[in-house]
């Protein structure tokens, strides 16, 4: 017979980081290091443009989220044009909600269901670890760089 133990349930918490000069032409931008507590899953990263971004014609900007400190890792997710796709500017107070989950537009944080061989959730950790967020940009001049506010939203599962 099954045993049941009841607890308080999952709790959400967030960490906020501000980044100035967030985009570099044809390169990885500043690498943001965030501590992810043990027993949590990364649910969402909310990106707010505190100041606007202006780039050359048909520019693309996106992000990478992973566990490699050099910003090369895409363990959790990446989207090369997730913030700007063939455009020239992003206005101040533009907000992107990069949500985790299966088949999410943001990144894949959870394990996939309805699968003969599900894998461990990339966004979950059972021990304290560091995760890294960086911007990526196309080969177009940055004429007015942006200041970003990043909110990393975690759900504490235990």
C-alpha positions as CSV (number, residue, x, y, z in Angstrom):
1,X,0.0,0.0,0.0
2,X,1.2,3.5,-0.9
3,X,2.4,5.9,1.8
4,X,1.5,9.6,1.6
5,X,3.4,12.6,3.1
6,X,2.0,16.1,2.7
7,X,4.1,19.2,2.7
8,X,3.7,22.9,2.0
9,X,4.2,22.6,-1.8
10,X,6.2,24.5,-4.4
11,X,7.2,28.1,-3.8
12,X,8.3,30.6,-6.5
13,X,11.3,32.9,-6.0
14,X,13.2,35.3,-8.3
15,X,16.6,36.8,-8.6
16,X,17.1,40.1,-10.5
17,X,20.2,41.2,-12.4
18,X,20.8,44.5,-14.3
19,X,23.1,44.5,-17.3
20,X,24.5,47.6,-19.1
21,X,25.8,47.5,-22.7
22,X,24.1,44.2,-23.1
23,X,24.8,43.6,-26.8
24,X,28.1,43.3,-28.8
25,X,28.2,43.2,-32.6
26,X,28.6,39.7,-34.0
27,X,29.5,38.3,-30.5
28,X,28.4,36.9,-27.2
29,X,27.4,39.7,-24.9
30,X,28.2,40.0,-21.2
31,X,27.9,36.7,-19.4
32,X,25.5,36.9,-16.4
33,X,26.2,34.4,-13.6
34,X,23.2,33.5,-11.4
35,X,23.1,31.0,-8.4
36,X,20.4,28.4,-8.8
37,X,19.5,26.9,-5.5
38,X,19.3,23.2,-4.9
39,X,15.8,21.6,-5.4
40,X,14.6,24.2,-7.9
41,X,13.6,24.4,-11.6
42,X,14.1,27.5,-13.8
43,X,10.6,28.4,-14.9
44,X,11.1,31.7,-16.6
45,X,13.5,34.5,-17.4
46,X,11.8,37.9,-17.8
47,X,13.9,40.3,-19.9
48,X,13.0,44.0,-19.7
49,X,14.7,46.6,-21.8
50,X,15.3,49.5,-19.3
51,X,16.7,51.5,-22.2
52,X,16.2,50.9,-25.9
53,X,18.5,49.2,-28.4
54,X,19.3,50.4,-31.9
55,X,21.3,48.4,-34.3
56,X,22.0,48.3,-38.1
57,X,19.5,47.2,-40.7
58,X,18.1,43.7,-40.4
59,X,19.8,42.9,-37.1
60,X,19.0,39.9,-34.9
61,X,19.5,39.5,-31.2
62,X,18.8,36.6,-28.9
63,X,20.1,34.7,-25.9
64,X,21.7,31.6,-24.5
65,X,21.1,30.0,-21.1
66,X,23.3,27.2,-19.8
67,X,25.8,25.9,-17.3
68,X,29.0,26.7,-19.2
69,X,30.8,29.7,-17.7
70,X,32.1,30.9,-21.1
71,X,28.5,31.5,-22.4
72,X,28.9,28.8,-25.1
73,X,26.6,26.3,-23.4
74,X,23.0,25.9,-24.5
75,X,22.2,23.2,-22.0
76,X,18.9,24.9,-21.0
77,X,18.2,26.9,-24.2
78,X,19.0,29.4,-26.8
79,X,17.2,31.5,-29.4
80,X,19.4,33.5,-31.9
81,X,16.6,35.9,-32.8
82,X,14.4,35.6,-29.7
83,X,14.7,39.3,-28.8
84,X,14.9,41.0,-32.3
85,X,14.4,39.3,-35.7
86,X,15.7,41.1,-38.7
87,X,14.8,44.6,-37.3
88,X,16.7,47.7,-36.2
89,X,15.5,48.5,-32.7
90,X,13.9,47.4,-29.5
91,X,12.2,50.2,-27.4
92,X,12.6,50.9,-23.7
93,X,10.2,48.9,-21.5
94,X,9.8,46.1,-24.0
95,X,9.4,42.9,-21.9
96,X,10.0,39.3,-23.1
97,X,8.9,36.4,-20.9
98,X,11.1,33.5,-21.8
99,X,9.2,30.6,-20.3
100,X,10.6,27.1,-19.7
101,X,8.7,23.9,-20.5
102,X,8.3,21.4,-23.2
103,X,7.9,22.9,-26.7
104,X,8.1,26.4,-25.1
105,X,9.0,29.4,-27.3
106,X,11.6,30.3,-24.6
107,X,13.6,27.3,-23.6
108,X,13.2,23.7,-22.6
109,X,13.5,23.4,-18.8
110,X,11.3,20.4,-18.1
111,X,11.6,16.7,-19.1
112,X,9.6,15.7,-22.1
113,X,6.4,13.7,-21.5
114,X,4.7,11.1,-23.7
115,X,8.2,9.8,-24.6
116,X,9.6,6.2,-24.6
117,X,12.8,7.6,-23.0
118,X,12.3,10.8,-21.1
119,X,15.4,12.6,-19.9
120,X,16.3,14.6,-16.8
121,X,15.0,18.2,-16.7
122,X,17.7,20.6,-17.9
123,X,16.3,23.4,-15.8
124,X,16.2,21.4,-12.6
125,X,19.1,20.9,-10.1
126,X,19.2,18.9,-6.9
127,X,22.4,20.7,-5.8
128,X,23.4,24.4,-5.8
129,X,24.8,25.4,-9.2
130,X,25.5,28.4,-11.4
131,X,23.6,29.1,-14.6
132,X,24.7,31.6,-17.2
133,X,22.7,33.9,-19.4
134,X,24.2,35.8,-22.3
135,X,23.0,37.8,-25.3
136,X,24.0,37.0,-28.8
137,X,23.9,39.5,-31.7
138,X,24.2,39.5,-35.5
139,X,27.0,41.2,-37.4
140,X,25.3,44.6,-37.3
141,X,26.6,47.8,-35.6
142,X,25.2,48.6,-32.2
143,X,24.5,52.4,-32.3
144,X,22.6,52.7,-29.1
145,X,23.2,49.9,-26.6
146,X,20.6,48.6,-24.1
147,X,20.4,48.3,-20.4
148,X,18.5,45.1,-19.4
149,X,16.8,43.9,-16.3
150,X,16.8,40.1,-16.0
151,X,14.5,38.3,-13.6
152,X,15.2,34.6,-13.1
153,X,12.1,32.8,-11.7
154,X,12.7,29.5,-9.9
155,X,10.2,27.1,-8.4
156,X,11.4,25.4,-5.2
157,X,10.2,21.8,-5.4
158,X,11.7,20.6,-2.1
